[in-house]
Amino acid sequence: MSKSINVRTPSGDYEVLIGSNLLENYNFKWLVQNRQVLVVKDSMVPNEILENLNMSLANSEARQIEVLEIETSEKTKSFEGLMPIFEALNTNKFNRDCLLIGLGGGITTDMVGFVAASYLRGVDLIQIPTTLLSQVDAAIGGKTGINFSGSKNNIGAFYQPKLVLMDTETLKSLSEQDFIDGVAEIIKHSLIADQKLFANLENIFLNNKELSDEDLIQIIYESSLIKAFIVSNDEKEKGDRALLNFGHTFGHAFEAIQSLEGFSHGQAVGLGMICASNLSFLLEKISLEELEKIKNLIKSVGLPDELPENFNMEDFSEAMSRDKKILDKKLRFITLRGLGSAEITEDPPEDLVLKSINL
Ligand SMILES: NC(=O)c1ccc[n+]([C@@H]2O[C@H](COP(=O)([O-])OP(=O)(O)OC[C@H]3O[C@@H](n4cnc5c(N)ncnc54)[C@H](O)[C@@H]3O)[C@@H](O)[C@H]2O)c1
């Protein structure tokens, strides 16, 4: 079983293919025949995944296949971290007609995307995201980049791939926390755009259902469809793409404060979504019943629904006011209007914002 999404953007259209055992079966010939190919692989991705990919590439008559393994972290998502990739391209005399493949999580796809955007002013790119978060979020939409001087993703480019392959086999080796972090983004997509997906997630997680490959393919497909639809309409984040930040204004502040070091992105976004839902309730945009449903789902997937003991309100407020979404000193929040619909709320009353942190 596989599902396909056609992402249409002003800079080009491409297919997102979602399925199981895709890498060993995909015919890459239309993209790789007679071309030099560099696969950049996250070292945590199991070797069997790379072997399957290499076999398919070789069968597709690539002229040359090079593989570079990289260690990934938010620290190596940097100019220094890019150097080995540029060096591999340069040393192997890769020309403008070469093809780059990013095989890893969001850090890898962001970095490889940025190299593809800038090497010889742009070469073709295939993204093969191997974490749930990178499948439903990072690898779709063409945002690429690195961290610089203590800020996240502040250097980069919009650059669309030629193809995105999401193979559920790659998710089997993920840690539980990395898997849950991806589910947090899927919940986010359901809340801002798809009540049916929300109900589907409730059915799976409230009933503690074991996820089959088919379930996984279905929720990845529905979630990716939302991201693809939003970025197709707003490639460069001038309008609706901001809705994807639901839970992130609070979430970034949770992530940033020292007292919560060790909090994963998904955990911070999970708490952020509860705060943003509280705010939506206080602004009378969702009912108490809807608020409870959201909290139950977030809790049922293993995300925290309470502030950690070492939470410090002063640090949190400071982190909020540093957040990049402060526009002309206004705080911008994404709030819900019922389940499955969202809007931008600028500068809500401060007392309501503070109240919404009281989980
Ligand atoms: N470009 C965008 O639109 C966008 C959107 C959301 C997030 N991001 C970026 O994505 C990054 C987060 O993505 P992520 O959660 O995938 O992080 P990640 O790339 O750090 O991957 C998470 C962990 O999983 C490991 N891993 C990857 N694939 C694996 C596999 N198949 N088996 C076992 N382990 C594996 C990685 O080594 C890492 O330890 C952040 O840097 C964020 O800024 C970008």
PDBQT file of the ligand as one rigid body, heavy atoms in Angstrom, charges set to zero:
ROOT
HETATM    1  N1  LIG A 401      12.268  22.602   7.404  1.00  0.00    +0.000 N 
HETATM    2  C1  LIG A 401      11.173  22.598   8.114  1.00  0.00    +0.000 C 
HETATM    3  O1  LIG A 401      10.088  23.022   7.667  1.00  0.00    +0.000 OA
HETATM    4  C2  LIG A 401      11.215  22.023   9.503  1.00  0.00    +0.000 A 
HETATM    5  C3  LIG A 401      10.016  21.758  10.181  1.00  0.00    +0.000 A 
HETATM    6  C4  LIG A 401      10.095  21.174  11.440  1.00  0.00    +0.000 A 
HETATM    7  C5  LIG A 401      11.329  20.882  12.004  1.00  0.00    +0.000 A 
HETATM    8  N2  LIG A 401      12.470  21.178  11.327  1.00  0.00    +0.000 N 
HETATM    9  C6  LIG A 401      13.779  20.868  11.892  1.00  0.00    +0.000 C 
HETATM   10  O2  LIG A 401      13.854  19.456  12.043  1.00  0.00    +0.000 OA
HETATM   11  C7  LIG A 401      14.678  19.142  13.152  1.00  0.00    +0.000 C 
HETATM   12  C8  LIG A 401      13.942  18.150  14.017  1.00  0.00    +0.000 C 
HETATM   13  O3  LIG A 401      13.663  17.017  13.245  1.00  0.00    +0.000 OA
HETATM   14  P1  LIG A 401      13.772  15.557  13.874  1.00  0.00    +0.000 P 
HETATM   15  O4  LIG A 401      12.935  15.449  15.071  1.00  0.00    +0.000 OA
HETATM   16  O5  LIG A 401      13.604  14.597  12.771  1.00  0.00    +0.000 OA
HETATM   17  O6  LIG A 401      15.251  15.586  14.423  1.00  0.00    +0.000 OA
HETATM   18  P2  LIG A 401      16.593  14.806  14.112  1.00  0.00    +0.000 P 
HETATM   19  O7  LIG A 401      17.017  14.913  12.721  1.00  0.00    +0.000 OA
HETATM   20  O8  LIG A 401      17.522  15.256  15.170  1.00  0.00    +0.000 OA
HETATM   21  O9  LIG A 401      16.203  13.279  14.422  1.00  0.00    +0.000 OA
HETATM   22  C9  LIG A 401      15.855  12.896  15.726  1.00  0.00    +0.000 C 
HETATM   23  C10 LIG A 401      16.766  11.749  16.212  1.00  0.00    +0.000 C 
HETATM   24  O10 LIG A 401      16.470  10.576  15.485  1.00  0.00    +0.000 OA
HETATM   25  C11 LIG A 401      17.658  10.014  14.936  1.00  0.00    +0.000 C 
HETATM   26  N3  LIG A 401      17.220   9.283  13.752  1.00  0.00    +0.000 N 
HETATM   27  C12 LIG A 401      16.878   9.774  12.531  1.00  0.00    +0.000 A 
HETATM   28  N4  LIG A 401      16.386   8.792  11.759  1.00  0.00    +0.000 NA
HETATM   29  C13 LIG A 401      16.419   7.663  12.498  1.00  0.00    +0.000 A 
HETATM   30  C14 LIG A 401      16.031   6.319  12.265  1.00  0.00    +0.000 A 
HETATM   31  N5  LIG A 401      15.459   5.955  11.120  1.00  0.00    +0.000 N 
HETATM   32  N6  LIG A 401      16.213   5.419  13.259  1.00  0.00    +0.000 NA
HETATM   33  C15 LIG A 401      16.744   5.781  14.447  1.00  0.00    +0.000 A 
HETATM   34  N7  LIG A 401      17.114   7.038  14.738  1.00  0.00    +0.000 NA
HETATM   35  C16 LIG A 401      16.951   7.958  13.766  1.00  0.00    +0.000 A 
HETATM   36  C17 LIG A 401      18.567  11.196  14.734  1.00  0.00    +0.000 C 
HETATM   37  O11 LIG A 401      19.921  10.813  14.699  1.00  0.00    +0.000 OA
HETATM   38  C18 LIG A 401      18.247  12.013  15.990  1.00  0.00    +0.000 C 
HETATM   39  O12 LIG A 401      18.951  11.493  17.094  1.00  0.00    +0.000 OA
HETATM   40  C19 LIG A 401      14.997  20.446  13.856  1.00  0.00    +0.000 C 
HETATM   41  O13 LIG A 401      16.300  20.832  13.543  1.00  0.00    +0.000 OA
HETATM   42  C20 LIG A 401      13.989  21.421  13.277  1.00  0.00    +0.000 C 
HETATM   43  O14 LIG A 401      14.482  22.739  13.234  1.00  0.00    +0.000 OA
HETATM   44  C21 LIG A 401      12.427  21.726  10.099  1.00  0.00    +0.000 A 
ENDROOT
TORSDOF 0
